[in-house]
Amino acid sequence: MWCCGHLEPAVYAALALAIKDAKEKLSPELDGEVLAGPTTCGADLKYMEAVFQAGGLRAFDAISW
């Protein structure tokens, strides 16, 4: 477990990708909705980089800080 209770980066990335896939299947109901992440407590760049390296970056429409 990472600081502040973050999921392991690979788990977070897999979850974000699953949400993106579900969102696309529900389109057009969710057209215009934005998936942003990975929200962290503070600027945990090491964690964010690990999520991105695990493939999570493909899931997001926007990056939250």
mmCIF file as Biopython writes it, N, C-alpha, C and O atoms, coordinates in Angstrom:
data_model
#
loop_
_atom_site.group_PDB
_atom_site.id
_atom_site.type_symbol
_atom_site.label_atom_id
_atom_site.label_alt_id
_atom_site.label_comp_id
_atom_site.label_asym_id
_atom_site.label_entity_id
_atom_site.label_seq_id
_atom_site.pdbx_PDB_ins_code
_atom_site.Cartn_x
_atom_site.Cartn_y
_atom_site.Cartn_z
_atom_site.occupancy
_atom_site.B_iso_or_equiv
_atom_site.auth_seq_id
_atom_site.auth_asym_id
_atom_site.pdbx_PDB_model_num
ATOM 1   N N  . MET A ? 1  ? 0.855   -1.179 0.000   1.0 0.0 1  A 1 
ATOM 2   C CA . MET A ? 1  ? 0.000   0.000  0.000   1.0 0.0 1  A 1 
ATOM 3   C C  . MET A ? 1  ? 0.899   1.240  0.000   1.0 0.0 1  A 1 
ATOM 4   O O  . MET A ? 1  ? 1.865   1.314  0.759   1.0 0.0 1  A 1 
ATOM 5   N N  . TRP A ? 2  ? 0.582   2.179  -0.829  1.0 0.0 2  A 1 
ATOM 6   C CA . TRP A ? 2  ? 1.341   3.419  -0.929  1.0 0.0 2  A 1 
ATOM 7   C C  . TRP A ? 2  ? 0.855   4.405  0.123   1.0 0.0 2  A 1 
ATOM 8   O O  . TRP A ? 2  ? -0.096  4.122  0.852   1.0 0.0 2  A 1 
ATOM 9   N N  . CYS A ? 3  ? 1.506   5.563  0.204   1.0 0.0 3  A 1 
ATOM 10  C CA . CYS A ? 3  ? 1.129   6.577  1.188   1.0 0.0 3  A 1 
ATOM 11  C C  . CYS A ? 3  ? -0.335  6.960  1.022   1.0 0.0 3  A 1 
ATOM 12  O O  . CYS A ? 3  ? -0.889  6.877  -0.074  1.0 0.0 3  A 1 
ATOM 13  N N  . CYS A ? 4  ? -0.944  7.371  2.098   1.0 0.0 4  A 1 
ATOM 14  C CA . CYS A ? 4  ? -2.328  7.862  2.099   1.0 0.0 4  A 1 
ATOM 15  C C  . CYS A ? 4  ? -3.316  6.808  1.608   1.0 0.0 4  A 1 
ATOM 16  O O  . CYS A ? 4  ? -4.415  7.152  1.174   1.0 0.0 4  A 1 
ATOM 17  N N  . GLY A ? 5  ? -2.947  5.547  1.666   1.0 0.0 5  A 1 
ATOM 18  C CA . GLY A ? 5  ? -3.860  4.477  1.303   1.0 0.0 5  A 1 
ATOM 19  C C  . GLY A ? 5  ? -4.063  4.275  -0.185  1.0 0.0 5  A 1 
ATOM 20  O O  . GLY A ? 5  ? -5.056  3.665  -0.581  1.0 0.0 5  A 1 
ATOM 21  N N  . HIS A ? 6  ? -3.157  4.764  -1.028  1.0 0.0 6  A 1 
ATOM 22  C CA . HIS A ? 6  ? -3.287  4.552  -2.474  1.0 0.0 6  A 1 
ATOM 23  C C  . HIS A ? 6  ? -3.219  3.065  -2.796  1.0 0.0 6  A 1 
ATOM 24  O O  . HIS A ? 6  ? -2.506  2.306  -2.140  1.0 0.0 6  A 1 
ATOM 25  N N  . LEU A ? 7  ? -3.973  2.660  -3.820  1.0 0.0 7  A 1 
ATOM 26  C CA . LEU A ? 7  ? -3.854  1.306  -4.346  1.0 0.0 7  A 1 
ATOM 27  C C  . LEU A ? 7  ? -2.488  1.133  -4.992  1.0 0.0 7  A 1 
ATOM 28  O O  . LEU A ? 7  ? -1.833  2.112  -5.347  1.0 0.0 7  A 1 
ATOM 29  N N  . GLU A ? 8  ? -2.064  -0.107 -5.141  1.0 0.0 8  A 1 
ATOM 30  C CA . GLU A ? 8  ? -0.854  -0.352 -5.903  1.0 0.0 8  A 1 
ATOM 31  C C  . GLU A ? 8  ? -1.051  0.236  -7.300  1.0 0.0 8  A 1 
ATOM 32  O O  . GLU A ? 8  ? -2.150  0.140  -7.844  1.0 0.0 8  A 1 
ATOM 33  N N  . PRO A ? 9  ? -0.024  0.840  -7.895  1.0 0.0 9  A 1 
ATOM 34  C CA . PRO A ? 9  ? -0.176  1.497  -9.192  1.0 0.0 9  A 1 
ATOM 35  C C  . PRO A ? 9  ? -0.789  0.613  -10.276 1.0 0.0 9  A 1 
ATOM 36  O O  . PRO A ? 9  ? -1.624  1.088  -11.045 1.0 0.0 9  A 1 
ATOM 37  N N  . ALA A ? 10 ? -0.395  -0.658 -10.357 1.0 0.0 10 A 1 
ATOM 38  C CA . ALA A ? 10 ? -0.947  -1.542 -11.380 1.0 0.0 10 A 1 
ATOM 39  C C  . ALA A ? 10 ? -2.443  -1.781 -11.154 1.0 0.0 10 A 1 
ATOM 40  O O  . ALA A ? 10 ? -3.203  -1.902 -12.115 1.0 0.0 10 A 1 
ATOM 41  N N  . VAL A ? 11 ? -2.863  -1.850 -9.901  1.0 0.0 11 A 1 
ATOM 42  C CA . VAL A ? 11 ? -4.278  -2.037 -9.583  1.0 0.0 11 A 1 
ATOM 43  C C  . VAL A ? 11 ? -5.057  -0.775 -9.946  1.0 0.0 11 A 1 
ATOM 44  O O  . VAL A ? 11 ? -6.146  -0.853 -10.514 1.0 0.0 11 A 1 
ATOM 45  N N  . TYR A ? 12 ? -4.493  0.390  -9.614  1.0 0.0 12 A 1 
ATOM 46  C CA . TYR A ? 12 ? -5.148  1.661  -9.946  1.0 0.0 12 A 1 
ATOM 47  C C  . TYR A ? 12 ? -5.288  1.795  -11.458 1.0 0.0 12 A 1 
ATOM 48  O O  . TYR A ? 12 ? -6.341  2.197  -11.951 1.0 0.0 12 A 1 
ATOM 49  N N  . ALA A ? 13 ? -4.238  1.462  -12.190 1.0 0.0 13 A 1 
ATOM 50  C CA . ALA A ? 13 ? -4.270  1.559  -13.654 1.0 0.0 13 A 1 
ATOM 51  C C  . ALA A ? 13 ? -5.325  0.621  -14.230 1.0 0.0 13 A 1 
ATOM 52  O O  . ALA A ? 13 ? -6.085  1.014  -15.116 1.0 0.0 13 A 1 
ATOM 53  N N  . ALA A ? 14 ? -5.379  -0.607 -13.740 1.0 0.0 14 A 1 
ATOM 54  C CA . ALA A ? 14 ? -6.369  -1.575 -14.228 1.0 0.0 14 A 1 
ATOM 55  C C  . ALA A ? 14 ? -7.788  -1.103 -13.937 1.0 0.0 14 A 1 
ATOM 56  O O  . ALA A ? 14 ? -8.675  -1.250 -14.778 1.0 0.0 14 A 1 
ATOM 57  N N  . LEU A ? 15 ? -8.006  -0.544 -12.765 1.0 0.0 15 A 1 
ATOM 58  C CA . LEU A ? 15 ? -9.322  -0.024 -12.404 1.0 0.0 15 A 1 
ATOM 59  C C  . LEU A ? 15 ? -9.710  1.144  -13.307 1.0 0.0 15 A 1 
ATOM 60  O O  . LEU A ? 15 ? -10.840 1.206  -13.791 1.0 0.0 15 A 1 
ATOM 61  N N  . ALA A ? 16 ? -8.786  2.063  -13.533 1.0 0.0 16 A 1 
ATOM 62  C CA . ALA A ? 16 ? -9.058  3.217  -14.398 1.0 0.0 16 A 1 
ATOM 63  C C  . ALA A ? 16 ? -9.382  2.765  -15.819 1.0 0.0 16 A 1 
ATOM 64  O O  . ALA A ? 16 ? -10.293 3.306  -16.447 1.0 0.0 16 A 1 
ATOM 65  N N  . LEU A ? 17 ? -8.648  1.784  -16.329 1.0 0.0 17 A 1 
ATOM 66  C CA . LEU A ? 17 ? -8.917  1.279  -17.676 1.0 0.0 17 A 1 
ATOM 67  C C  . LEU A ? 17 ? -10.275 0.576  -17.754 1.0 0.0 17 A 1 
ATOM 68  O O  . LEU A ? 17 ? -10.970 0.684  -18.765 1.0 0.0 17 A 1 
ATOM 69  N N  . ALA A ? 18 ? -10.654 -0.138 -16.702 1.0 0.0 18 A 1 
ATOM 70  C CA . ALA A ? 18 ? -11.963 -0.796 -16.672 1.0 0.0 18 A 1 
ATOM 71  C C  . ALA A ? 18 ? -13.083 0.238  -16.652 1.0 0.0 18 A 1 
ATOM 72  O O  . ALA A ? 18 ? -14.115 0.051  -17.297 1.0 0.0 18 A 1 
ATOM 73  N N  . ILE A ? 19 ? -12.885 1.322  -15.918 1.0 0.0 19 A 1 
ATOM 74  C CA . ILE A ? 19 ? -13.880 2.397  -15.878 1.0 0.0 19 A 1 
ATOM 75  C C  . ILE A ? 19 ? -13.997 3.050  -17.249 1.0 0.0 19 A 1 
ATOM 76  O O  . ILE A ? 19 ? -15.100 3.347  -17.708 1.0 0.0 19 A 1 
ATOM 77  N N  . LYS A ? 20 ? -12.853 3.274  -17.905 1.0 0.0 20 A 1 
ATOM 78  C CA . LYS A ? 20 ? -12.880 3.867  -19.249 1.0 0.0 20 A 1 
ATOM 79  C C  . LYS A ? 20 ? -13.650 2.969  -20.212 1.0 0.0 20 A 1 
ATOM 80  O O  . LYS A ? 20 ? -14.467 3.451  -20.996 1.0 0.0 20 A 1 
ATOM 81  N N  . ASP A ? 21 ? -13.389 1.664  -20.153 1.0 0.0 21 A 1 
ATOM 82  C CA . ASP A ? 21 ? -14.085 0.729  -21.035 1.0 0.0 21 A 1 
ATOM 83  C C  . ASP A ? 21 ? -15.590 0.747  -20.775 1.0 0.0 21 A 1 
ATOM 84  O O  . ASP A ? 21 ? -16.383 0.753  -21.717 1.0 0.0 21 A 1 
ATOM 85  N N  . ALA A ? 22 ? -15.984 0.756  -19.509 1.0 0.0 22 A 1 
ATOM 86  C CA . ALA A ? 22 ? -17.410 0.796  -19.167 1.0 0.0 22 A 1 
ATOM 87  C C  . ALA A ? 22 ? -18.037 2.096  -19.639 1.0 0.0 22 A 1 
ATOM 88  O O  . ALA A ? 22 ? -19.162 2.106  -20.139 1.0 0.0 22 A 1 
ATOM 89  N N  . LYS A ? 23 ? -17.304 3.197  -19.479 1.0 0.0 23 A 1 
ATOM 90  C CA . LYS A ? 23 ? -17.795 4.506  -19.928 1.0 0.0 23 A 1 
ATOM 91  C C  . LYS A ? 23 ? -18.037 4.498  -21.431 1.0 0.0 23 A 1 
ATOM 92  O O  . LYS A ? 23 ? -19.050 5.018  -21.898 1.0 0.0 23 A 1 
ATOM 93  N N  . GLU A ? 24 ? -17.123 3.916  -22.188 1.0 0.0 24 A 1 
ATOM 94  C CA . GLU A ? 24 ? -17.270 3.863  -23.643 1.0 0.0 24 A 1 
ATOM 95  C C  . GLU A ? 24 ? -18.452 2.991  -24.054 1.0 0.0 24 A 1 
ATOM 96  O O  . GLU A ? 24 ? -19.120 3.292  -25.043 1.0 0.0 24 A 1 
ATOM 97  N N  . LYS A ? 25 ? -18.721 1.918  -23.316 1.0 0.0 25 A 1 
ATOM 98  C CA . LYS A ? 25 ? -19.852 1.043  -23.619 1.0 0.0 25 A 1 
ATOM 99  C C  . LYS A ? 25 ? -21.178 1.741  -23.337 1.0 0.0 25 A 1 
ATOM 100 O O  . LYS A ? 25 ? -22.182 1.432  -23.978 1.0 0.0 25 A 1 
ATOM 101 N N  . LEU A ? 26 ? -21.199 2.679  -22.385 1.0 0.0 26 A 1 
ATOM 102 C CA . LEU A ? 26 ? -22.417 3.397  -22.034 1.0 0.0 26 A 1 
ATOM 103 C C  . LEU A ? 26 ? -22.641 4.644  -22.878 1.0 0.0 26 A 1 
ATOM 104 O O  . LEU A ? 26 ? -23.673 5.305  -22.756 1.0 0.0 26 A 1 
ATOM 105 N N  . SER A ? 27 ? -21.686 4.962  -23.723 1.0 0.0 27 A 1 
ATOM 106 C CA . SER A ? 27 ? -21.824 6.120  -24.590 1.0 0.0 27 A 1 
ATOM 107 C C  . SER A ? 27 ? -23.052 5.898  -25.459 1.0 0.0 27 A 1 
ATOM 108 O O  . SER A ? 27 ? -23.243 4.758  -25.884 1.0 0.0 27 A 1 
ATOM 109 N N  . PRO A ? 28 ? -23.885 6.848  -25.760 1.0 0.0 28 A 1 
ATOM 110 C CA . PRO A ? 28 ? -23.721 8.285  -25.594 1.0 0.0 28 A 1 
ATOM 111 C C  . PRO A ? 28 ? -24.194 8.832  -24.251 1.0 0.0 28 A 1 
ATOM 112 O O  . PRO A ? 28 ? -24.103 10.036 -24.016 1.0 0.0 28 A 1 
ATOM 113 N N  . GLU A ? 29 ? -24.696 7.971  -23.366 1.0 0.0 29 A 1 
ATOM 114 C CA . GLU A ? 29 ? -25.174 8.460  -22.074 1.0 0.0 29 A 1 
ATOM 115 C C  . GLU A ? 29 ? -24.099 9.229  -21.305 1.0 0.0 29 A 1 
ATOM 116 O O  . GLU A ? 29 ? -24.407 10.155 -20.555 1.0 0.0 29 A 1 
ATOM 117 N N  . LEU A ? 30 ? -22.846 8.843  -21.496 1.0 0.0 30 A 1 
ATOM 118 C CA . LEU A ? 30 ? -21.751 9.480  -20.761 1.0 0.0 30 A 1 
ATOM 119 C C  . LEU A ? 30 ? -20.894 10.383 -21.636 1.0 0.0 30 A 1 
ATOM 120 O O  . LEU A ? 30 ? -19.825 10.817 -21.204 1.0 0.0 30 A 1 
ATOM 121 N N  . ASP A ? 31 ? -21.335 10.675 -22.852 1.0 0.0 31 A 1 
ATOM 122 C CA . ASP A ? 31 ? -20.585 11.613 -23.690 1.0 0.0 31 A 1 
ATOM 123 C C  . ASP A ? 31 ? -20.438 12.935 -22.958 1.0 0.0 31 A 1 
ATOM 124 O O  . ASP A ? 31 ? -21.390 13.430 -22.355 1.0 0.0 31 A 1 
ATOM 125 N N  . GLY A ? 32 ? -19.273 13.489 -23.012 1.0 0.0 32 A 1 
ATOM 126 C CA . GLY A ? 32 ? -19.011 14.758 -22.346 1.0 0.0 32 A 1 
ATOM 127 C C  . GLY A ? 32 ? -18.508 14.606 -20.921 1.0 0.0 32 A 1 
ATOM 128 O O  . GLY A ? 32 ? -18.019 15.569 -20.331 1.0 0.0 32 A 1 
ATOM 129 N N  . GLU A ? 33 ? -18.623 13.403 -20.361 1.0 0.0 33 A 1 
ATOM 130 C CA . GLU A ? 33 ? -18.087 13.174 -19.017 1.0 0.0 33 A 1 
ATOM 131 C C  . GLU A ? 33 ? -16.583 12.983 -19.116 1.0 0.0 33 A 1 
ATOM 132 O O  . GLU A ? 33 ? -16.086 12.417 -20.090 1.0 0.0 33 A 1 
ATOM 133 N N  . VAL A ? 34 ? -15.867 13.452 -18.118 1.0 0.0 34 A 1 
ATOM 134 C CA . VAL A ? 34 ? -14.403 13.411 -18.119 1.0 0.0 34 A 1 
ATOM 135 C C  . VAL A ? 34 ? -13.926 12.474 -17.020 1.0 0.0 34 A 1 
ATOM 136 O O  . VAL A ? 34 ? -14.381 12.561 -15.879 1.0 0.0 34 A 1 
ATOM 137 N N  . LEU A ? 35 ? -13.012 11.583 -17.367 1.0 0.0 35 A 1 
ATOM 138 C CA . LEU A ? 35 ? -12.361 10.726 -16.378 1.0 0.0 35 A 1 
ATOM 139 C C  . LEU A ? 35 ? -10.995 11.335 -16.085 1.0 0.0 35 A 1 
ATOM 140 O O  . LEU A ? 35 ? -10.113 11.368 -16.944 1.0 0.0 35 A 1 
ATOM 141 N N  . ALA A ? 36 ? -10.840 11.815 -14.860 1.0 0.0 36 A 1 
ATOM 142 C CA . ALA A ? 36 ? -9.588  12.455 -14.454 1.0 0.0 36 A 1 
ATOM 143 C C  . ALA A ? 36 ? -8.944  11.641 -13.334 1.0 0.0 36 A 1 
ATOM 144 O O  . ALA A ? 36 ? -9.637  11.010 -12.535 1.0 0.0 36 A 1 
ATOM 145 N N  . GLY A ? 37 ? -7.640  11.662 -13.286 1.0 0.0 37 A 1 
ATOM 146 C CA . GLY A ? 37 ? -6.932  10.949 -12.228 1.0 0.0 37 A 1 
ATOM 147 C C  . GLY A ? 37 ? -5.442  11.044 -12.480 1.0 0.0 37 A 1 
ATOM 148 O O  . GLY A ? 37 ? -5.084  11.734 -13.434 1.0 0.0 37 A 1 
ATOM 149 N N  . PRO A ? 38 ? -4.580  10.467 -11.780 1.0 0.0 38 A 1 
ATOM 150 C CA . PRO A ? 38 ? -4.835  9.801  -10.508 1.0 0.0 38 A 1 
ATOM 151 C C  . PRO A ? 38 ? -4.705  10.798 -9.362  1.0 0.0 38 A 1 
ATOM 152 O O  . PRO A ? 38 ? -3.609  11.296 -9.102  1.0 0.0 38 A 1 
ATOM 153 N N  . THR A ? 39 ? -5.767  11.086 -8.698  1.0 0.0 39 A 1 
ATOM 154 C CA . THR A ? 39 ? -5.745  12.028 -7.590  1.0 0.0 39 A 1 
ATOM 155 C C  . THR A ? 39 ? -4.881  11.465 -6.469  1.0 0.0 39 A 1 
ATOM 156 O O  . THR A ? 39 ? -5.019  10.300 -6.098  1.0 0.0 39 A 1 
ATOM 157 N N  . THR A ? 40 ? -4.008  12.278 -5.940  1.0 0.0 40 A 1 
ATOM 158 C CA . THR A ? 40 ? -3.153  11.862 -4.829  1.0 0.0 40 A 1 
ATOM 159 C C  . THR A ? 40 ? -3.217  12.925 -3.738  1.0 0.0 40 A 1 
ATOM 160 O O  . THR A ? 40 ? -3.637  14.057 -3.980  1.0 0.0 40 A 1 
ATOM 161 N N  . CYS A ? 41 ? -2.799  12.548 -2.547  1.0 0.0 41 A 1 
ATOM 162 C CA . CYS A ? 41 ? -2.714  13.536 -1.469  1.0 0.0 41 A 1 
ATOM 163 C C  . CYS A ? 41 ? -1.347  14.207 -1.612  1.0 0.0 41 A 1 
ATOM 164 O O  . CYS A ? 41 ? -0.314  13.605 -1.320  1.0 0.0 41 A 1 
ATOM 165 N N  . GLY A ? 42 ? -1.357  15.439 -2.055  1.0 0.0 42 A 1 
ATOM 166 C CA . GLY A ? 42 ? -0.107  16.120 -2.343  1.0 0.0 42 A 1 
ATOM 167 C C  . GLY A ? 42 ? 0.335   15.800 -3.760  1.0 0.0 42 A 1 
ATOM 168 O O  . GLY A ? 42 ? -0.444  15.264 -4.548  1.0 0.0 42 A 1 
ATOM 169 N N  . ALA A ? 43 ? 1.545   16.116 -4.080  1.0 0.0 43 A 1 
ATOM 170 C CA . ALA A ? 43 ? 2.085   15.889 -5.424  1.0 0.0 43 A 1 
ATOM 171 C C  . ALA A ? 43 ? 2.988   14.659 -5.379  1.0 0.0 43 A 1 
ATOM 172 O O  . ALA A ? 43 ? 4.211   14.785 -5.311  1.0 0.0 43 A 1 
ATOM 173 N N  . ASP A ? 44 ? 2.392   13.486 -5.418  1.0 0.0 44 A 1 
ATOM 174 C CA . ASP A ? 44 ? 3.149   12.234 -5.349  1.0 0.0 44 A 1 
ATOM 175 C C  . ASP A ? 44 ? 3.527   11.810 -6.770  1.0 0.0 44 A 1 
ATOM 176 O O  . ASP A ? 44 ? 2.905   10.928 -7.361  1.0 0.0 44 A 1 
ATOM 177 N N  . LEU A ? 45 ? 4.557   12.458 -7.296  1.0 0.0 45 A 1 
ATOM 178 C CA . LEU A ? 45 ? 4.967   12.214 -8.671  1.0 0.0 45 A 1 
ATOM 179 C C  . LEU A ? 45 ? 5.440   10.779 -8.901  1.0 0.0 45 A 1 
ATOM 180 O O  . LEU A ? 45 ? 5.224   10.219 -9.975  1.0 0.0 45 A 1 
ATOM 181 N N  . LYS A ? 46 ? 6.080   10.188 -7.901  1.0 0.0 46 A 1 
ATOM 182 C CA . LYS A ? 46 ? 6.559   8.814  -8.033  1.0 0.0 46 A 1 
ATOM 183 C C  . LYS A ? 46 ? 5.365   7.869  -8.225  1.0 0.0 46 A 1 
ATOM 184 O O  . LYS A ? 46 ? 5.415   6.968  -9.062  1.0 0.0 46 A 1 
ATOM 185 N N  . TYR A ? 47 ? 4.309   8.073  -7.462  1.0 0.0 47 A 1 
ATOM 186 C CA . TYR A ? 47 ? 3.116   7.243  -7.587  1.0 0.0 47 A 1 
ATOM 187 C C  . TYR A ? 47 ? 2.444   7.459  -8.939  1.0 0.0 47 A 1 
ATOM 188 O O  . TYR A ? 47 ? 2.083   6.498  -9.619  1.0 0.0 47 A 1 
ATOM 189 N N  . MET A ? 48 ? 2.276   8.722  -9.328  1.0 0.0 48 A 1 
ATOM 190 C CA . MET A ? 48 ? 1.629   9.023  -10.604 1.0 0.0 48 A 1 
ATOM 191 C C  . MET A ? 48 ? 2.410   8.392  -11.756 1.0 0.0 48 A 1 
ATOM 192 O O  . MET A ? 48 ? 1.812   7.820  -12.667 1.0 0.0 48 A 1 
ATOM 193 N N  . GLU A ? 49 ? 3.725   8.491  -11.726 1.0 0.0 49 A 1 
ATOM 194 C CA . GLU A ? 49 ? 4.558   7.904  -12.772 1.0 0.0 49 A 1 
ATOM 195 C C  . GLU A ? 49 ? 4.376   6.389  -12.814 1.0 0.0 49 A 1 
ATOM 196 O O  . GLU A ? 49 ? 4.313   5.803  -13.895 1.0 0.0 49 A 1 
ATOM 197 N N  . ALA A ? 50 ? 4.291   5.755  -11.649 1.0 0.0 50 A 1 
ATOM 198 C CA . ALA A ? 50 ? 4.106   4.308  -11.599 1.0 0.0 50 A 1 
ATOM 199 C C  . ALA A ? 50 ? 2.746   3.910  -12.187 1.0 0.0 50 A 1 
ATOM 200 O O  . ALA A ? 50 ? 2.649   2.901  -12.884 1.0 0.0 50 A 1 
ATOM 201 N N  . VAL A ? 51 ? 1.698   4.693  -11.912 1.0 0.0 51 A 1 
ATOM 202 C CA . VAL A ? 51 ? 0.377   4.430  -12.498 1.0 0.0 51 A 1 
ATOM 203 C C  . VAL A ? 51 ? 0.455   4.563  -14.015 1.0 0.0 51 A 1 
ATOM 204 O O  . VAL A ? 51 ? -0.079  3.725  -14.741 1.0 0.0 51 A 1 
ATOM 205 N N  . PHE A ? 52 ? 1.115   5.609  -14.493 1.0 0.0 52 A 1 
ATOM 206 C CA . PHE A ? 52 ? 1.235   5.832  -15.941 1.0 0.0 52 A 1 
ATOM 207 C C  . PHE A ? 52 ? 2.021   4.700  -16.599 1.0 0.0 52 A 1 
ATOM 208 O O  . PHE A ? 52 ? 1.649   4.228  -17.673 1.0 0.0 52 A 1 
ATOM 209 N N  . GLN A ? 53 ? 3.105   4.263  -15.958 1.0 0.0 53 A 1 
ATOM 210 C CA . GLN A ? 53 ? 3.916   3.177  -16.510 1.0 0.0 53 A 1 
ATOM 211 C C  . GLN A ? 53 ? 3.141   1.866  -16.543 1.0 0.0 53 A 1 
ATOM 212 O O  . GLN A ? 53 ? 3.441   0.986  -17.350 1.0 0.0 53 A 1 
ATOM 213 N N  . ALA A ? 54 ? 2.147   1.731  -15.669 1.0 0.0 54 A 1 
ATOM 214 C CA . ALA A ? 54 ? 1.312   0.532  -15.637 1.0 0.0 54 A 1 
ATOM 215 C C  . ALA A ? 54 ? 0.171   0.609  -16.655 1.0 0.0 54 A 1 
ATOM 216 O O  . ALA A ? 54 ? -0.666  -0.292 -16.717 1.0 0.0 54 A 1 
ATOM 217 N N  . GLY A ? 55 ? 0.135   1.677  -17.452 1.0 0.0 55 A 1 
ATOM 218 C CA . GLY A ? 55 ? -0.863  1.808  -18.505 1.0 0.0 55 A 1 
ATOM 219 C C  . GLY A ? 55 ? -2.030  2.716  -18.178 1.0 0.0 55 A 1 
ATOM 220 O O  . GLY A ? 55 ? -2.901  2.929  -19.022 1.0 0.0 55 A 1 
ATOM 221 N N  . GLY A ? 56 ? -2.064  3.253  -16.973 1.0 0.0 56 A 1 
ATOM 222 C CA . GLY A ? 56 ? -3.188  4.070  -16.547 1.0 0.0 56 A 1 
ATOM 223 C C  . GLY A ? 56 ? -3.375  5.364  -17.312 1.0 0.0 56 A 1 
ATOM 224 O O  . GLY A ? 56 ? -4.490  5.881  -17.385 1.0 0.0 56 A 1 
ATOM 225 N N  . LEU A ? 57 ? -2.323  5.888  -17.874 1.0 0.0 57 A 1 
ATOM 226 C CA . LEU A ? 57 ? -2.429  7.167  -18.592 1.0 0.0 57 A 1 
ATOM 227 C C  . LEU A ? 57 ? -3.429  7.076  -19.743 1.0 0.0 57 A 1 
ATOM 228 O O  . LEU A ? 57 ? -4.101  8.057  -20.062 1.0 0.0 57 A 1 
ATOM 229 N N  . ARG A ? 58 ? -3.529  5.906  -20.364 1.0 0.0 58 A 1 
ATOM 230 C CA . ARG A ? 58 ? -4.469  5.730  -21.489 1.0 0.0 58 A 1 
ATOM 231 C C  . ARG A ? 58 ? -5.928  5.889  -21.052 1.0 0.0 58 A 1 
ATOM 232 O O  . ARG A ? 58 ? -6.801  6.138  -21.884 1.0 0.0 58 A 1 
ATOM 233 N N  . ALA A ? 59 ? -6.193  5.747  -19.760 1.0 0.0 59 A 1 
ATOM 234 C CA . ALA A ? 59 ? -7.571  5.783  -19.260 1.0 0.0 59 A 1 
ATOM 235 C C  . ALA A ? 59 ? -8.097  7.197  -19.067 1.0 0.0 59 A 1 
ATOM 236 O O  . ALA A ? 59 ? -9.309  7.413  -19.092 1.0 0.0 59 A 1 
ATOM 237 N N  . PHE A ? 60 ? -7.217  8.150  -18.878 1.0 0.0 60 A 1 
ATOM 238 C CA . PHE A ? 60 ? -7.648  9.470  -18.417 1.0 0.0 60 A 1 
ATOM 239 C C  . PHE A ? 60 ? -7.847  10.464 -19.554 1.0 0.0 60 A 1 
ATOM 240 O O  . PHE A ? 60 ? -7.077  10.520 -20.512 1.0 0.0 60 A 1 
ATOM 241 N N  . ASP A ? 61 ? -8.922  11.251 -19.404 1.0 0.0 61 A 1 
ATOM 242 C CA . ASP A ? 61 ? -9.156  12.397 -20.293 1.0 0.0 61 A 1 
ATOM 243 C C  . ASP A ? 61 ? -8.392  13.614 -19.779 1.0 0.0 61 A 1 
ATOM 244 O O  . ASP A ? 61 ? -8.056  14.515 -20.547 1.0 0.0 61 A 1 
ATOM 245 N N  . ALA A ? 62 ? -8.122  13.634 -18.478 1.0 0.0 62 A 1 
ATOM 246 C CA . ALA A ? 62 ? -7.418  14.745 -17.837 1.0 0.0 62 A 1 
ATOM 247 C C  . ALA A ? 62 ? -6.602  14.185 -16.663 1.0 0.0 62 A 1 
ATOM 248 O O  . ALA A ? 62 ? -6.935  13.141 -16.100 1.0 0.0 62 A 1 
ATOM 249 N N  . ILE A ? 63 ? -5.550  14.885 -16.315 1.0 0.0 63 A 1 
ATOM 250 C CA . ILE A ? 63 ? -4.713  14.498 -15.182 1.0 0.0 63 A 1 
ATOM 251 C C  . ILE A ? 63 ? -5.013  15.441 -14.027 1.0 0.0 63 A 1 
ATOM 252 O O  . ILE A ? 63 ? -4.955  16.662 -14.170 1.0 0.0 63 A 1 
ATOM 253 N N  . SER A ? 64 ? -5.336  14.846 -12.869 1.0 0.0 64 A 1 
ATOM 254 C CA . SER A ? 64 ? -5.602  15.668 -11.674 1.0 0.0 64 A 1 
ATOM 255 C C  . SER A ? 64 ? -4.331  15.774 -10.845 1.0 0.0 64 A 1 
ATOM 256 O O  . SER A ? 64 ? -3.487  14.877 -10.843 1.0 0.0 64 A 1 
ATOM 257 N N  . TRP A ? 65 ? -4.222  16.861 -10.162 1.0 0.0 65 A 1 
ATOM 258 C CA . TRP A ? 65 ? -3.030  17.098 -9.349  1.0 0.0 65 A 1 
ATOM 259 C C  . TRP A ? 65 ? -3.434  17.289 -7.927  1.0 0.0 65 A 1 
ATOM 260 O O  . TRP A ? 65 ? -2.580  17.502 -7.066  1.0 0.0 65 A 1 
#
